[in-house]
């Protein structure tokens, strides 16, 4: 079991400041606001968050489905399982409602470049960063953080996996905006969005809840007591009984806090990214990127960081939002049935 690492904390906001978020004058997202108005609001906000979209996975768990359905393998985030947009496009569209294109970074695998460029509108794509090699979620996240840090070290960042189903999107975007407000007040913590479990799912990460920290615009914020990545079935049942939440890996926090956690949890990775950061916007940037990935260790963000710093985590309950990691065909079929939608593939493709 991982040993918890405690991180020096900055001064905590007073309890009165936490309780006053509802009265601070910050409005909730109005779904009726036009995209032009939303863009104007974001451009005038010096605290506007950055969005990081993780899209470097190969979707191996769904390979049998995609090969039967499409005749070839395609990473799941680029597949259109329902409607007319892929999960990757849905994720980008949600990020566009929170961050301007110049404050949006997408981390991909090099062999995904054709899919990415065919699915993104050039004017809204933001910065797309191709990893020389896949070295795990922590490396993908800190690659993007290195670029943001070169421009805005005090940034607030939002991390979006690109292969998750979220519904309804209006409420989800409102929740993420609220979490970003909270992150600016609770700078020493990372805020994870936690989904309410409806089954003992052993393939998800679970967040064990601690004491209440605040209610922010109607959403409950809880201190994390522990974090378990993919526990066994028996431990999942116990986690449900204890009120644990699923870890969605949708995270909001201050870049400075994440950077400090990285140095404590995997300094061997951070040394490489510090060197890379000095090369950004120079003629050596690409060659340094290639060089550090030749020796970059594989690090998982949940296992190698989140599990080690539970006391620095907070959880925002995803109340009123349906979330699912579409890592298996049965999850896709079950979720779409729940919202009354038909999949783009035949059931026989899912069952083989």
C-alpha positions in Angstrom: 0.0 0.0 0.0 1.3 3.5 -0.8 2.5 5.7 2.0 0.7 9.0 2.3 2.8 12.0 1.6 1.8 15.2 3.4 2.3 18.4 1.6 3.0 21.8 3.3 -0.2 23.8 3.1 -0.7 27.5 2.5 -3.0 29.4 4.7 -6.4 27.9 4.6 -9.4 30.2 3.9 -11.6 30.9 6.9 -14.8 28.9 7.3 -16.7 32.1 6.7 -15.1 32.5 3.3 -16.0 28.9 2.4 -19.5 29.4 3.4 -19.9 32.6 1.5 -19.4 31.2 -2.0 -23.1 31.3 -2.6 -23.3 35.0 -1.7 -20.2 36.1 -3.5 -22.0 37.4 -6.6 -20.6 34.7 -8.8 -23.5 33.4 -11.0 -24.1 29.9 -12.0 -23.9 29.0 -15.7 -27.0 30.0 -17.5 -27.6 27.4 -20.2 -29.4 30.1 -22.2 -26.4 32.3 -22.4 -25.1 32.6 -26.0 -21.6 31.4 -26.9 -20.6 35.0 -27.7 -21.6 36.2 -24.3 -19.8 33.2 -22.7 -16.6 34.0 -24.6 -16.8 37.7 -23.6 -17.2 36.7 -19.9 -14.2 34.4 -20.1 -12.0 36.9 -21.9 -12.6 39.5 -19.2 -11.8 37.0 -16.3 -8.2 37.1 -15.4 -8.8 34.0 -13.4 -10.2 32.0 -16.3 -9.1 28.4 -16.0 -7.1 26.4 -18.5 -8.4 23.1 -19.8 -6.3 20.0 -20.4 -7.9 17.3 -22.5 -6.3 13.8 -22.2 -6.7 11.9 -25.4 -3.6 9.7 -25.6 -5.1 6.3 -24.8 -5.4 3.4 -27.2 -8.8 2.1 -26.0 -7.6 -1.5 -25.8 -10.5 -2.7 -23.7 -12.9 -1.7 -26.5 -10.7 -3.0 -29.4 -12.9 -6.1 -30.0 -16.0 -3.9 -30.4 -14.4 -1.3 -32.6 -12.8 -4.0 -34.9 -16.1 -5.9 -35.3 -18.0 -2.6 -35.8 -15.6 -0.6 -38.0 -13.5 -3.3 -39.5 -10.3 -1.8 -37.9 -9.3 -0.6 -34.5 -9.9 3.0 -33.5 -9.3 4.4 -30.0 -12.6 4.8 -28.3 -12.4 8.6 -27.7 -12.5 9.1 -31.5 -15.5 6.8 -32.0 -19.0 8.2 -32.5 -21.0 5.6 -30.4 -24.2 7.7 -30.6 -25.4 10.8 -32.4 -23.0 12.7 -34.7 -20.0 13.5 -32.4 -17.3 11.4 -30.9 -16.5 11.4 -27.2 -13.4 13.5 -28.0 -15.5 16.1 -29.8 -18.0 16.2 -26.9 -15.1 16.8 -24.5 -13.8 19.6 -26.6 -17.2 21.2 -26.9 -17.6 21.1 -23.1 -14.1 22.6 -22.6 -15.0 25.4 -25.1 -17.8 26.5 -22.7 -15.2 27.0 -19.9 -11.9 28.0 -21.5 -11.0 30.0 -24.6 -9.0 28.2 -27.3 -5.7 29.8 -26.3 -6.2 28.3 -22.8 -6.9 24.8 -24.0 -4.3 22.0 -24.5 -4.9 18.5 -25.8 -2.4 15.7 -25.2 -2.5 12.9 -27.8 -0.4 10.0 -29.1 1.4 10.7 -32.4 -0.4 8.0 -34.2 -3.7 9.7 -33.4 -2.9 12.9 -35.3 -5.1 12.1 -38.3 -8.1 11.4 -36.2 -7.6 14.6 -34.1 -7.2 16.9 -37.0 -10.2 15.5 -38.8 -12.4 16.0 -35.8 -11.3 19.4 -34.5 -12.2 22.8 -36.0 -8.9 24.5 -36.5 -10.1 27.9 -35.0 -11.1 26.2 -31.8 -8.5 23.4 -31.5 -6.2 25.2 -29.1 -2.8 23.7 -28.6 -2.4 20.0 -29.5 0.7 18.3 -28.1 1.8 14.9 -29.4 3.6 12.6 -27.0 6.5 10.7 -28.5 5.5 7.7 -26.4 2.7 6.9 -24.0 4.1 7.0 -20.5 0.9 7.0 -18.4 -1.6 9.5 -17.3 0.6 11.4 -14.9 3.2 12.0 -17.7 0.5 13.2 -20.1 -0.9 15.6 -17.5 2.5 17.0 -16.5 3.5 17.5 -20.1 0.5 19.8 -20.5 1.2 21.5 -17.2 4.7 22.2 -18.3 3.4 24.2 -21.3 0.9 26.1 -19.2 3.5 26.9 -16.5 5.7 28.5 -19.1 3.0 31.0 -19.7 1.0 31.3 -16.4 2.6 29.6 -13.4 -0.4 30.6 -11.2 -3.0 29.1 -13.5 -6.1 27.2 -12.4 -6.3 24.1 -14.5 -9.1 21.6 -15.3 -8.3 18.1 -16.4 -10.8 16.3 -18.7 -10.4 12.7 -19.8 -11.8 12.5 -23.4 -13.4 9.0 -23.2 -16.2 9.5 -20.7 -19.9 9.9 -21.1 -21.5 12.8 -19.3 -25.2 13.8 -19.2 -26.7 16.4 -19.1 -23.9 18.6 -20.3 -25.4 21.9 -19.1 -25.4 20.8 -15.5 -21.9 19.3 -15.9 -20.5 22.5 -17.2 -22.1 24.4 -14.3 -20.5 22.0 -11.9 -17.1 22.3 -13.4 -17.3 26.1 -13.2 -18.3 25.9 -9.6 -15.3 23.6 -8.9 -13.0 26.1 -10.5 -14.3 28.8 -8.2 -13.7 26.6 -5.2 -10.2 25.7 -6.4 -9.2 29.3 -6.4 -10.3 29.6 -2.7 -8.9 26.2 -1.6 -5.5 26.5 -3.2 -3.8 23.8 -1.3 -6.3 21.1 -2.4 -7.1 19.3 -5.7 -10.8 19.1 -6.3 -12.0 15.8 -7.9 -15.5 15.4 -9.3 -16.9 12.3 -7.6 -19.8 10.3 -9.2 -22.4 8.6 -7.1 -21.9 4.8 -7.5 -24.8 2.5 -8.4 -22.9 -0.7 -8.3 -19.7 -2.2 -6.8 -17.5 -1.4 -9.9 -14.0 -2.9 -9.3 -12.5 -1.2 -12.4 -13.0 2.4 -11.1 -11.0 4.4 -8.6 -12.9 5.1 -5.3 -12.7 8.1 -3.1 -13.4 7.6 0.6 -15.2 10.6 2.0 -14.1 12.5 5.1 -15.7 15.6 6.7 -17.7 18.3 4.9 -15.6 21.3 3.8 -18.3 23.5 2.3 -21.5 23.8 0.3 -20.7 25.8 -2.9 -23.7 27.0 -5.0 -25.6 24.0 -3.9 -22.8 21.4 -4.4 -21.3 19.5 -1.5 -17.5 19.6 -1.1 -16.0 16.9 1.0 -12.5 16.2 2.3 -11.0 13.0 1.0 -10.1 10.5 3.7 -8.6 7.9 1.3 -8.2 6.9 -2.3 -8.4 3.4 -3.7 -7.5 2.6 -7.3 -9.5 -0.4 -8.7 -10.1 -2.3 -5.5 -11.5 -5.9 -5.4 -15.3 -6.6 -5.4 -15.5 -7.0 -1.6 -13.8 -3.7 -1.0 -16.1 -2.0 -3.5 -19.1 -3.2 -1.5 -17.6 -1.8 1.6 -16.8 1.4 -0.1 -20.4 1.8 -1.3 -21.6 1.2 2.3 -19.2 3.9 3.5 -20.5 6.5 1.1 -17.5 6.4 -1.2 -17.6 8.1 -4.7 -16.3 7.0 -8.0 -13.2 8.9 -9.1 -13.9 10.4 -12.6 -10.4 11.8 -12.9 -12.0 15.1 -13.8 -9.9 17.4 -11.6 -9.6 21.1 -10.9 -6.7 22.7 -9.1 -4.0 25.3 -9.0 -1.0 24.5 -11.2 1.4 25.4 -8.4 -0.2 22.8 -6.1 0.0 20.1 -8.7 3.6 21.0 -9.5 4.6 20.7 -5.8 2.8 17.3 -5.5 4.6 16.1 -8.6 8.0 16.9 -7.0 7.1 15.0 -3.9 5.5 12.0 -5.6 7.8 11.4 -8.6 10.8 13.8 -8.6 12.5 11.6 -11.3 9.7 12.7 -13.7 9.7 16.4 -12.6 13.4 16.8 -13.2 12.8 15.9 -16.9 9.9 18.3 -17.2 11.8 21.1 -15.6 14.5 20.6 -18.3 11.8 20.5 -21.0 10.2 23.6 -19.6 13.3 25.6 -20.2 13.3 24.6 -23.9 9.7 25.6 -24.7 9.5 28.3 -27.4 13.1 27.7 -28.4 14.6 25.9 -31.4 15.5 23.0 -29.0 12.0 22.3 -27.8 11.2 19.3 -30.0 14.7 17.6 -29.6 14.4 18.0 -25.8 10.9 16.5 -25.8 12.2 13.5 -27.7 15.2 13.1 -25.4 13.2 13.2 -22.1 10.7 10.7 -23.4 13.5 8.2 -24.2 14.1 8.0 -20.5 10.7 8.9 -19.1 9.3 6.4 -16.6 5.7 5.3 -16.8 3.6 6.9 -14.1 -0.1 6.6 -13.4 -1.7 9.8 -12.0 -4.1 7.9 -9.7 -1.7 5.3 -8.3 1.5 7.4 -8.1 0.0 10.7 -7.0 -3.6 10.7 -5.9 -3.3 7.6 -3.7 -0.3 9.2 -1.9 -1.9 12.6 -1.1 -5.5 12.0 0.1 -5.3 14.7 2.7 -4.7 17.2 -0.1 -7.8 16.1 -2.0 -11.4 17.3 -1.9 -14.4 15.9 -3.7 -17.3 17.7 -5.3 -20.3 15.4 -5.6 -21.6 15.2 -9.2 -25.2 15.6 -8.1 -27.7 15.4 -11.0 -25.1 14.3 -13.6 -24.9 10.8 -15.2 -21.2 9.8 -15.7 -19.7 6.6 -17.1 -16.3 5.5 -18.2 -17.1 3.7 -21.5 -14.4 1.1 -21.1 -16.7 -1.9 -21.9 -19.5 -2.5 -24.4 -22.1 -3.3 -21.7 -21.5 0.1 -20.1 -22.2 1.9 -23.4 -25.4 -0.1 -24.0 -26.6 0.3 -20.4 -25.9 4.1 -20.3 -27.6 4.7 -23.7 -30.6 2.7 -22.6 -30.9 4.8 -19.5 -31.1 8.0 -21.5 -33.3 6.6 -24.3 -30.7 6.6 -27.1 -29.8 3.9 -29.6 -26.1 3.1 -30.2 -24.6 3.6 -33.6 -23.3 0.0 -33.6 -25.3 -3.2 -33.6 -25.7 -5.2 -30.4 -24.1 -8.1 -32.1 -20.9 -6.1 -32.5 -20.9 -5.6 -28.7 -21.5 -9.3 -27.9 -19.4 -10.8 -30.6 
